[in-house]
């Protein structure tokens, strides 16, 4: 697919509330197609992330084609970049990398000392995370905040996470630690 240079990846603002349900539908559709690890979110949750200035949205002119948000845990000690979604027509063209890079930049700017993490079953997302300086880790290196882990309850694999007492799932935990010497 050839994409014209009409794409924009920006921090979402008040004018983007109207896209919340469409974003939720994109997430749900992708989860059904993949059959794995994307936690369902409600439109009000997406609106909250936009209100807080913690959401990245991508457009092709006026069509929403991607999204990601950041969430903080343990009083800003940890930041998660979550909910990455790309319209199927825009996959494999670098859009996910652009969205993740913008979310990473926003996370580093707002929470410079925080460890940034994510959970994913997607090999392309693992590659993007690695390029940003994340490394694979055990779940014990991630936040212990129960609210974060409850957010996984909308995923089809939640029973695995529960059965293993949050020690493992089908997702891979990845962490960027700004205090590690080997950071990129």
N, C-alpha and C positions, 0 to 999 in steps of 0.2 A: 504494500500500500504506500503510495506516495502522499506525503502530507505537506500541504502548503504551510508557509510560515505564519499562520494565523492562530497558533496555539498560545495560550497564556497560562502560567502556573503562578498563582498569587495567594497571599494570605486572605482568607475569606472574610468578608465584612457583612454588615447589616443587610446590604442589598442582595445577599445570597441566601437568605432564609428560605426563599421560595423553592430552592433546590433540595431541601432537606429530605422530603419524601422520595424524590427521584434518586438521591444518593442511597437511601435505605433500600430501595427497590434494586438498585445496581448491586449492592452488597448481598442481598438475599438471592438474587439470580445467580451471581457468581458462586455462592456457597452451594446452591443446588447443582449447578453444572459440575463443579469440582468434587462435590461429595465429601469435602473435608474442611477443616478448620477455619471457617470465617464466622466469628460471633455476630449474631444478629443485633442490630441497633434500632432504636426507635427514633422517629423524626425529631422529637423534643430534645433528645440527647445530642443529635447533630446540631440543632439550633443552639444549644448551650455551648458547644465547642466553638461555634462561630461567634457567639456573643463574647466569649472569653478571649477571642483573638488567638485561638489555638487550633485553627483549621486551615488546611491548604486545599485549594480547589483549582481544577484545571478546566479550561474551556477551549473549544474550537469555535471561534466567534462567540455565539451566544448559547452554544450547546455544552452542557456540563459533560466532561469526559473522564474526570478522575477526581479523587479526593483522598485525604488522609488527615488525621488529627493527632494532637499530642495530649497526653494526660500525665499529671504528676502524682507521685506516691511518696509516702513517708516524709511529708513536709518538704518536697522538692529534692529529696535525696536521689530519687529515681524519676526518670521521664520515659514514658512509652510512646513510640510513634505507632499508631494503630489505625485500623480501618482502611488500609490502603486498598483502593479500588480503581481499576482502569476499565473504561468501556472496551468491550471485546474488539471493536473496530480499530482501536488505537493501541492494541497490544503488540509487542515486539518491535516498537519503533523508538524506544527510549523514554516514553512518557512516565512510566513508573519510576525510572531513575531520576527524572526531573522533579517529580513530586516528592520522593523520598529525600532528595538532596535539599529541597526547600524546607521540608519538615525538620530535617536534621539541623539546618542552619537556624531555624526559628527556635528549636530546642536549646541549641548551644548559646544563642543570644539571650534568651530569657532565663536559662538555668545553666550557667557556665560550669558549675562544679558538679552537676548531676551526672549520674550514670544513666546512659540512654539505652533502652532495651526494647526488644520486640520478640514476639513469638510468631513463627511462620511455618507453613508446610510447603511453601513455594521455593523451588530452587532458584528462579530468577531473583526473588527478593533476598535470598541468602547471599547471592552473588553481589547484589547492590549493597547490602549491609556490609559485607566484607570489604568492598571498595571504599566505604565510608569509615572503616576502622573498627567495626564491630568484630567480635570473635564469638564462636559458639561456646556456650556455657551450660552447666547443669542448672536446673531450676532453682537449686539452693542459692545460687548467686544473684537471683532476681529478687524483687520486692517480696516481702512477706505479708503485705497488706491484703487482708481477706477480701476487701472490696474489689481489688484488681482481679483476683482469681474468680470471684463471683461473676465478673464480666465474661468469663469463658463459658458460663452456663448456657448461652445461646448457641454454642457450637455442638455439632453432632457427635464430637468425640469427648464431650465433657465427662461421660461415665469413666473413661480411661483415666483422666486426671484425678477423679474422685477415688477410684479403686487403688491408685498408686500413692495416695496421700500427697498429691501435688509434686511428686518426684519426677514424673515423666508423662508424656503424652505423645501424640504423633507430631506435634509441633517441635521445632528446634528453638531453643532460647538463644538469643544473640545479645551481646552486651558491648557497648562502647563505654570505656572508663577513661575520663579525661586525665586521670592521674597515672595511667600506665605509660611507661617509657616507650613501648613499642607502637604507640598510636601513630596513625598516618597523618 
